[in-house]
Amino acid sequence: MDKTSRYLLLDNNLLTVKGVKQVVELGERQAVFKLEGNTLTVRGNGLNAVRLDREQGVVVLEAPTVSSIGYRQGGIGLKGLLK
């Protein structure tokens, strides 16, 4: 898979995101990632980064409880993130 590929995989309470260009926010209840021209928002409880690989654009989160995953095309704006 090349560096422009993206995917999202949830397996055994681990959420893997590939294609991450920037980590905008990473907290226990919300994580926001900037992808190529898009934004991915993960909400839940107990979110915890277990792997951050900037070179490969991969983030792995412990995600015992995921309440929502949002994908937004276009740039990041606070108004869109806090709906």
PyMOL commands that set and color helices and strands:
alter all, ss='L'
color gray80, all
select helices_A, chain A and resi 78-81
alter helices_A, ss='H'
color red, helices_A
select strands_A, chain A and resi 7-11+14-18+22-26+30-35+38-45+48-53+58-62+65-73
alter strands_A, ss='S'
color yellow, strands_A
deselect
rebuild
show_as cartoon
